């Protein structure tokens, strides 16, 4: 079962400064460098992305990490270059993964939404199950978030396209977060930064019985 400590972590305001603080302490950490570069790309901060990408590429990496780095930077550069064909393929990969496993990777969803594929993104999320997050040993890592924590879904600079759409609250309900917010009256920072009434939408989702119990 998803514990409230995990929910608090996921519901916290997640901004890029957290990666910067951690990188200052562990500058050679592969995960922190690649995650910071990915977040910079989602935010459209291309000078910062280029600096981080050069730094990460200069570090010694295993074959598996080098492959992960190439895939991540390919996605980032598709965003930078407006590579529509790349995102056609990514939407197709989301649909294939959904058909096969019932899961939608949150990092892929963030990326397709950021690339303007908002309808395709929410259509897939509406059909996805996030039950894996509630299983023993589950949570917001692994395939569910593509190896990232789920906190970045609340970063307006990186995931504003999804957050500004009221359907985002239904995604949060599937992740058990709406139940937590309604029970505690503790809300993510993004609740005050959207063009709709985030709290009212959460209450509506709760009344409709869509808020998963944590």
C-alpha positions as semicolon CSV with decimal commas, in nm:
position;residue;x (nm);y (nm);z (nm)
1;X;0,000;0,000;0,000
2;X;0,119;0,351;-0,075
3;X;0,224;0,508;0,254
4;X;0,147;0,867;0,345
5;X;0,520;0,942;0,362
6;X;0,547;0,853;-0,006
7;X;0,242;1,063;-0,087
8;X;0,392;1,362;0,093
9;X;0,710;1,320;-0,107
10;X;0,523;1,303;-0,436
11;X;0,291;1,590;-0,349
12;X;0,570;1,825;-0,247
13;X;0,653;2,122;-0,464
14;X;0,924;1,983;-0,693
15;X;1,139;2,241;-0,865
16;X;1,469;2,229;-1,047
17;X;1,654;2,394;-0,759
18;X;1,639;2,062;-0,574
19;X;1,852;1,900;-0,842
20;X;2,092;2,195;-0,836
21;X;2,137;2,166;-0,460
22;X;2,201;1,792;-0,479
23;X;2,438;1,829;-0,773
24;X;2,645;2,081;-0,580
25;X;2,706;1,809;-0,323
26;X;2,749;1,518;-0,565
27;X;2,863;1,672;-0,896
28;X;2,959;1,339;-1,054
29;X;2,633;1,160;-0,974
30;X;2,497;1,026;-1,302
31;X;2,131;1,024;-1,200
32;X;2,138;1,380;-1,067
33;X;2,312;1,512;-1,378
34;X;2,086;1,341;-1,628
35;X;1,771;1,427;-1,430
36;X;1,874;1,793;-1,404
37;X;1,939;1,803;-1,780
38;X;1,600;1,645;-1,851
39;X;1,421;1,893;-1,625
40;X;1,604;2,185;-1,788
41;X;1,491;2,060;-2,129
42;X;1,129;2,027;-2,018
43;X;1,148;2,384;-1,887
44;X;1,297;2,504;-2,218
45;X;1,615;2,624;-2,046
46;X;1,842;2,532;-2,335
47;X;2,165;2,703;-2,218
48;X;2,142;2,511;-1,892
49;X;2,055;2,189;-2,075
50;X;2,359;2,222;-2,304
51;X;2,590;2,282;-2,008
52;X;2,453;1,983;-1,817
53;X;2,459;1,758;-2,124
54;X;2,825;1,839;-2,193
55;X;2,914;1,774;-1,829
56;X;2,728;1,441;-1,821
57;X;2,877;1,321;-2,150
58;X;3,227;1,396;-2,019
59;X;3,185;1,162;-1,720
60;X;3,291;0,796;-1,742
61;X;2,977;0,585;-1,774
62;X;2,895;0,218;-1,804
63;X;2,747;0,086;-2,128
64;X;2,397;0,075;-1,979
65;X;2,424;0,430;-1,846
66;X;2,563;0,553;-2,176
67;X;2,257;0,405;-2,347
68;X;2,022;0,570;-2,098
69;X;2,203;0,899;-2,151
70;X;2,168;0,877;-2,530
71;X;1,797;0,802;-2,507
72;X;1,733;1,084;-2,260
73;X;1,930;1,339;-2,459
74;X;1,764;1,230;-2,782
75;X;1,427;1,308;-2,621
76;X;1,554;1,642;-2,489
77;X;1,690;1,744;-2,826
78;X;1,368;1,641;-3,000
79;X;1,193;1,891;-2,773
80;X;1,452;2,155;-2,855
81;X;1,433;2,094;-3,229
82;X;1,055;2,047;-3,253
83;X;1,103;1,697;-3,397
84;X;0,741;1,600;-3,469
85;X;0,837;1,258;-3,606
86;X;1,010;1,173;-3,277
87;X;0,696;1,252;-3,080
88;X;0,481;1,058;-3,324
89;X;0,696;0,759;-3,235
90;X;0,681;0,835;-2,862
91;X;0,301;0,857;-2,867
92;X;0,304;0,522;-3,048
93;X;0,535;0,377;-2,781
94;X;0,301;0,500;-2,507
95;X;0,006;0,331;-2,679
96;X;0,200;0,008;-2,728
97;X;0,314;0,004;-2,366
98;X;-0,040;0,076;-2,249
99;X;-0,178;-0,208;-2,460
100;X;0,087;-0,448;-2,333
101;X;0,110;-0,358;-1,964
102;X;-0,165;-0,110;-1,877
103;X;0,101;0,138;-1,765
104;X;0,188;0,485;-1,891
105;X;0,532;0,610;-1,797
106;X;0,497;0,950;-1,633
107;X;0,820;1,082;-1,786
108;X;0,693;0,998;-2,135
109;X;0,357;1,161;-2,055
110;X;0,532;1,478;-1,938
111;X;0,737;1,483;-2,256
112;X;0,448;1,435;-2,500
113;X;0,241;1,695;-2,317
114;X;0,533;1,939;-2,330
115;X;0,558;1,872;-2,705
116;X;0,196;1,973;-2,758
117;X;0,042;1,624;-2,768
118;X;-0,187;1,704;-2,475
119;X;-0,498;1,522;-2,603
120;X;-0,308;1,203;-2,681
121;X;-0,136;1,224;-2,342
122;X;-0,451;1,256;-2,133
123;X;-0,636;0,997;-2,342
124;X;-0,364;0,745;-2,257
125;X;-0,350;0,846;-1,889
126;X;-0,727;0,805;-1,860
127;X;-0,694;0,441;-1,965
128;X;-0,384;0,364;-1,761
129;X;-0,365;0,186;-1,427
130;X;-0,127;0,302;-1,159
131;X;-0,195;0,011;-0,927
132;X;0,176;-0,074;-0,931
133;X;0,235;0,226;-0,706
134;X;0,021;0,062;-0,437
135;X;0,186;-0,278;-0,442
136;X;0,452;-0,388;-0,189
137;X;0,783;-0,261;-0,319
138;X;0,604;-0,032;-0,562
139;X;0,602;0,344;-0,541
140;X;0,685;0,613;-0,789
141;X;1,012;0,483;-0,927
142;X;1,086;0,207;-1,175
143;X;0,877;0,185;-1,489
144;X;0,591;0,391;-1,350
145;X;0,798;0,706;-1,369
146;X;1,068;0,574;-1,601
147;X;1,317;0,556;-1,316
148;X;1,250;0,911;-1,200
149;X;1,064;1,012;-0,888
150;X;0,716;1,148;-0,953
151;X;0,779;1,481;-0,782
152;X;0,865;1,660;-1,110
153;X;0,506;1,620;-1,234
154;X;0,427;1,911;-0,998
155;X;0,695;2,142;-1,137
156;X;0,514;2,417;-1,331
157;X;0,823;2,505;-1,535
158;X;0,866;2,145;-1,652
159;X;0,510;2,010;-1,655
160;X;0,292;2,317;-1,688
161;X;0,116;2,181;-1,997
162;X;-0,036;1,898;-1,793
163;X;-0,085;2,088;-1,467
164;X;-0,280;2,372;-1,634
165;X;-0,536;2,119;-1,762
166;X;-0,808;2,017;-1,511
167;X;-0,762;1,655;-1,619
168;X;-0,433;1,662;-1,429
169;X;-0,632;1,631;-1,104
170;X;-0,777;1,298;-1,222
171;X;-0,424;1,170;-1,279
172;X;-0,341;1,276;-0,924
173;X;-0,648;1,088;-0,803
174;X;-0,519;0,771;-0,965
175;X;-0,192;0,820;-0,778
176;X;-0,369;0,843;-0,442
177;X;-0,284;1,209;-0,398
178;X;-0,632;1,362;-0,408
179;X;-0,734;1,149;-0,110
180;X;-0,433;1,277;0,083
181;X;-0,506;1,640;-0,003
182;X;-0,873;1,612;0,092
183;X;-0,794;1,438;0,420
184;X;-0,520;1,678;0,529
185;X;-0,609;2,003;0,352
186;X;-0,242;2,020;0,251
187;X;-0,210;2,110;-0,116
188;X;0,076;2,122;-0,367
189;X;0,207;2,465;-0,465
190;X;0,071;2,423;-0,816
191;X;-0,284;2,439;-0,674
192;X;-0,249;2,817;-0,666
193;X;-0,085;2,851;-1,007
194;X;-0,347;2,711;-1,245
195;X;-0,629;2,879;-1,444
196;X;-0,897;2,661;-1,281
197;X;-1,002;2,597;-0,922
198;X;-0,767;2,310;-0,833
199;X;-0,925;2,244;-0,493
200;X;-1,279;2,244;-0,632
201;X;-1,172;2,001;-0,902
202;X;-1,020;1,773;-0,638
203;X;-1,341;1,784;-0,433
204;X;-1,543;1,704;-0,747
205;X;-1,320;1,406;-0,820
206;X;-1,366;1,292;-0,460
207;X;-1,745;1,321;-0,479
208;X;-1,741;1,121;-0,804
209;X;-1,564;0,840;-0,618
210;X;-1,254;0,862;-0,838
211;X;-1,007;0,944;-0,559
212;X;-0,816;0,631;-0,476
213;X;-0,781;0,545;-0,107
214;X;-0,418;0,554;0,012
